[in-house]
Amino acid sequence: MSEIDIEWTKLSELKTEPKNPKKHDIEKIMLSIERFGFINPFIKNYDTGKLLAGHGRKQALELMKKKGLTIPEQLKEEDGDWLVPVVSGVNIESEKDALAYLVADNRLVELGGWNAPELLEAIEQITDSTPDLEDIGLADEEVEALYVDDGPLDTAQENTEPKEFNIYFDMFFENDYQQEMFYRFLEHLKTKYPGDTIAERLDNHILDMIKNG
């Protein structure tokens, strides 16, 4: 591994990894680049010349250039081509290790998940300045699902209205199989029946069973 640095490379000269298994929403990447500029540099494996990170961003830039859109902020232009920042000094000699890094770079971000209440609070702050969340990769139905699962973050309402009290029960299982079946049943309720809580979904399930005999 050499010293890490940034070099400018022509977009047309970047080589992709044909075995890259990651899919990309190119339109949303384009929206993000148009709003924020091009901030995240590419990472290239200098042993093979192929990208380790940035396949989606490369496709988005190519499509923007093809459509004749303005070159994003932070990028340069030379001889009709766009110059993009590439992290230099990364050398992974093993093709398997290079592919493993490519997968890990995407998968480890997915595994982190989200803190839903804090995400909702951030979304509410963002929508104060812009109602369109497409350029940060969020669809309206995804935001609505967060509210269904975690409730709206209306702190003023929480401070003025009386709090609701929940009753909790402990459940005991005779074996692991019973526990597994119970949790599978809860997942079934969540996907099939409406409701903000498990209790509401269970109630809808019971009513459905009574109705259908």
C-alpha positions as CSV (number, residue, x, y, z in Angstrom):
1,M,0.0,0.0,0.0
2,S,1.5,3.3,-1.1
3,E,0.8,6.7,0.3
4,I,-2.8,7.7,-0.1
5,D,-3.4,10.8,-2.3
6,I,-5.9,12.3,-4.7
7,E,-5.2,12.5,-8.4
8,W,-7.4,13.8,-11.2
9,T,-8.4,11.3,-13.9
10,K,-10.6,11.5,-17.0
11,L,-14.0,10.0,-16.5
12,S,-13.8,8.1,-19.7
13,E,-10.6,6.4,-18.5
14,L,-12.0,4.9,-15.4
15,K,-12.3,1.1,-15.6
16,T,-15.2,-0.7,-13.8
17,E,-15.2,-4.1,-12.3
18,P,-17.4,-6.4,-14.4
19,K,-18.1,-8.7,-11.5
20,N,-19.5,-5.8,-9.3
21,P,-22.7,-7.3,-7.8
22,K,-24.1,-3.9,-6.4
23,K,-27.1,-2.4,-8.1
24,H,-27.5,1.4,-8.2
25,D,-30.4,3.9,-8.5
26,I,-28.6,6.2,-11.0
27,E,-31.4,8.8,-11.1
28,K,-31.2,9.3,-7.3
29,I,-27.4,9.5,-7.5
30,M,-27.7,12.2,-10.2
31,L,-30.1,14.2,-8.0
32,S,-27.7,14.0,-5.1
33,I,-24.8,15.1,-7.2
34,E,-26.8,18.0,-8.7
35,R,-27.7,19.2,-5.3
36,F,-24.5,18.7,-3.3
37,G,-21.8,18.6,-6.0
38,F,-19.4,15.7,-6.4
39,I,-17.9,15.2,-2.9
40,N,-17.1,11.5,-2.6
41,P,-14.0,10.5,-4.7
42,F,-13.5,7.3,-6.6
43,I,-11.3,4.5,-5.3
44,K,-9.2,2.6,-7.8
45,N,-7.1,-0.5,-7.4
46,Y,-3.9,0.5,-9.0
47,D,-2.8,-3.1,-9.4
48,T,-5.6,-3.8,-11.9
49,G,-6.8,-0.2,-12.8
50,K,-10.4,-1.2,-11.9
51,L,-12.7,0.7,-9.5
52,L,-13.1,-0.5,-6.0
53,A,-15.7,2.1,-5.1
54,G,-17.8,4.5,-7.3
55,H,-19.5,2.4,-10.0
56,G,-22.8,4.1,-9.4
57,R,-21.3,7.5,-9.3
58,K,-19.4,6.8,-12.6
59,Q,-22.7,5.8,-14.3
60,A,-24.4,8.9,-13.0
61,L,-21.7,11.2,-14.2
62,E,-21.7,9.6,-17.6
63,L,-25.4,10.0,-17.9
64,M,-25.3,13.6,-16.8
65,K,-22.6,14.3,-19.4
66,K,-24.5,12.5,-22.1
67,K,-27.6,14.6,-21.3
68,G,-25.5,17.8,-21.6
69,L,-26.0,18.8,-18.0
70,T,-23.7,21.3,-16.3
71,I,-20.5,19.8,-14.9
72,P,-20.9,19.2,-11.2
73,E,-19.2,21.4,-8.7
74,Q,-15.8,20.2,-7.5
75,L,-15.1,18.6,-10.9
76,K,-12.8,19.9,-13.7
77,E,-13.0,19.8,-17.5
78,E,-10.3,19.1,-20.0
79,D,-10.5,18.5,-23.7
80,G,-14.2,17.9,-23.6
81,D,-13.9,15.3,-20.8
82,W,-14.7,15.6,-17.1
83,L,-11.8,15.1,-14.7
84,V,-12.8,13.3,-11.5
85,P,-10.9,12.8,-8.2
86,V,-9.5,9.4,-7.6
87,V,-7.9,8.1,-4.4
88,S,-4.4,6.8,-5.4
89,G,-2.1,4.5,-3.5
90,V,-4.5,1.6,-3.1
91,N,-3.0,-1.7,-4.4
92,I,-4.8,-5.0,-3.9
93,E,-3.0,-7.7,-5.8
94,S,-5.4,-10.5,-5.2
95,E,-8.5,-10.4,-7.4
96,K,-10.5,-12.2,-4.7
97,D,-9.4,-9.7,-2.1
98,A,-10.3,-6.8,-4.4
99,L,-13.8,-8.2,-5.0
100,A,-14.1,-8.8,-1.3
101,Y,-13.3,-5.2,-0.5
102,L,-15.9,-4.1,-3.2
103,V,-18.6,-6.1,-1.5
104,A,-17.6,-5.1,2.0
105,D,-17.5,-1.4,1.2
106,N,-21.2,-1.6,0.3
107,R,-22.4,-4.3,2.7
108,L,-20.9,-2.9,5.9
109,V,-22.8,0.4,5.3
110,E,-26.1,-1.5,4.9
111,L,-25.5,-3.5,8.1
112,G,-25.2,-0.3,10.2
113,G,-28.9,0.4,9.8
114,W,-30.6,3.6,11.1
115,N,-31.6,5.0,14.4
116,A,-35.2,5.6,13.3
117,P,-36.2,8.4,15.8
118,E,-33.1,10.4,15.0
119,L,-33.5,9.8,11.3
120,L,-37.1,11.1,11.5
121,E,-35.9,14.2,13.4
122,A,-33.3,14.8,10.7
123,I,-35.9,14.4,8.0
124,E,-38.2,16.9,9.7
125,Q,-35.3,19.5,9.8
126,I,-34.4,18.8,6.2
127,T,-38.0,19.3,4.9
128,D,-38.1,22.7,6.6
129,S,-35.8,23.9,3.7
130,T,-36.8,21.5,1.0
131,P,-39.9,19.2,0.7
132,D,-38.2,17.0,-1.9
133,L,-36.3,14.1,-0.3
134,E,-35.5,12.3,-3.6
135,D,-32.0,13.8,-3.8
136,I,-31.1,12.2,-0.5
137,G,-32.5,8.8,-1.6
138,L,-35.7,8.7,0.4
139,A,-39.1,8.0,-1.1
140,D,-42.3,9.3,0.4
141,E,-43.6,5.8,1.2
142,E,-40.3,5.0,3.0
143,V,-40.7,8.1,5.3
144,E,-44.4,7.2,5.9
145,A,-43.3,3.7,6.9
146,L,-40.9,5.2,9.5
147,Y,-43.7,7.1,11.0
148,V,-45.9,4.1,11.2
149,D,-43.2,2.1,13.0
150,D,-41.9,4.8,15.3
151,G,-44.6,7.6,15.4
152,P,-44.1,11.3,14.5
153,L,-41.6,13.2,16.4
154,D,-43.8,16.1,17.5
155,T,-42.1,17.1,20.8
156,A,-44.5,19.9,21.4
157,Q,-47.4,17.5,21.2
158,E,-45.7,15.1,23.5
159,N,-45.2,17.8,26.1
160,T,-48.8,19.0,26.1
161,E,-50.9,15.9,25.7
162,P,-51.2,13.2,28.5
163,K,-49.0,10.2,28.0
164,E,-50.5,6.8,27.1
165,F,-49.6,3.9,29.4
166,N,-48.9,0.5,27.9
167,I,-49.3,-2.9,29.7
168,Y,-46.5,-5.4,29.1
169,F,-46.6,-9.1,29.5
170,D,-43.8,-11.7,29.8
171,M,-44.1,-14.7,27.5
172,F,-42.4,-18.0,28.2
173,F,-41.8,-20.8,25.7
174,E,-41.2,-24.5,26.2
175,N,-38.6,-24.7,23.5
176,D,-36.8,-22.7,20.8
177,Y,-39.2,-24.0,18.1
178,Q,-42.2,-22.4,19.9
179,Q,-40.3,-19.1,20.2
180,E,-39.3,-19.2,16.5
181,M,-42.9,-19.9,15.4
182,F,-44.2,-17.0,17.6
183,Y,-41.8,-14.5,16.0
184,R,-42.6,-15.8,12.6
185,F,-46.3,-15.2,13.4
186,L,-45.5,-11.6,14.4
187,E,-43.8,-11.0,11.1
188,H,-46.8,-12.4,9.3
189,L,-49.0,-10.0,11.2
190,K,-46.8,-7.1,10.4
191,T,-46.8,-7.8,6.7
192,K,-50.5,-8.7,6.3
193,Y,-52.5,-6.5,8.7
194,P,-52.6,-2.7,9.2
195,G,-52.0,-1.1,12.5
196,D,-49.4,1.0,14.4
197,T,-48.8,-1.7,17.0
198,I,-48.6,-5.5,17.2
199,A,-51.8,-5.4,19.4
200,E,-53.7,-3.6,16.7
201,R,-52.5,-6.0,14.0
202,L,-53.4,-9.0,16.2
203,D,-56.8,-7.6,16.7
204,N,-57.3,-7.2,13.0
205,H,-56.1,-10.7,12.5
206,I,-58.7,-12.0,15.0
207,L,-61.5,-10.0,13.4
208,D,-60.5,-11.4,10.1
209,M,-60.6,-15.0,11.4
210,I,-64.0,-14.4,13.0
211,K,-65.3,-12.9,9.8
212,N,-64.1,-15.8,7.6
213,G,-65.2,-18.5,10.1
